[in-house]
Amino acid sequence: MLVNSITKKYAGKSTLMKIITQTIQTYDGSVADNHQVGYLIEEPKLFSNKTGLFHLTYFSGIYGNTFKLNEYEGLLRNLQLFDVLNKKVKEYSLGMRQKSVHKQQVYFNPLWLQKKRRL
């Protein structure tokens, strides 16, 4: 299930996600069964001096996959990421960095892949 929270500024969206993913502990209450929850933080942490292609290759390896550009070229073109793959991430806009990290999670994370195959 994919959930998107759209509210006005300072409504607590980020705080709620940090509570659900248990990245902060300073709240009253509890969260049950959150081991399959992930979220994209506002400022993705990437290697600023590395390229988008490096990140796709690196993170696919972390998840036990092999990144093959020819398999993802169509998708990357549709997402307007293909033409910037050889640029360093520090040259990306915030939106491009977020989009890049999101695609890495969706396409290389084994948990996402399992769910994708079941659909």
Secondary structure, DSSP 4 states (H G I P E B T S, - for coil): --------TTSSHHHHHHHHTTS---SSS---S-TT-----SS----TTSBHHHHHHHHHHHTT----HHHHHHHHHHTT-GGGTTSBGGGS-HHHHHHHHHHHHHHH-HHHHHHHHH-
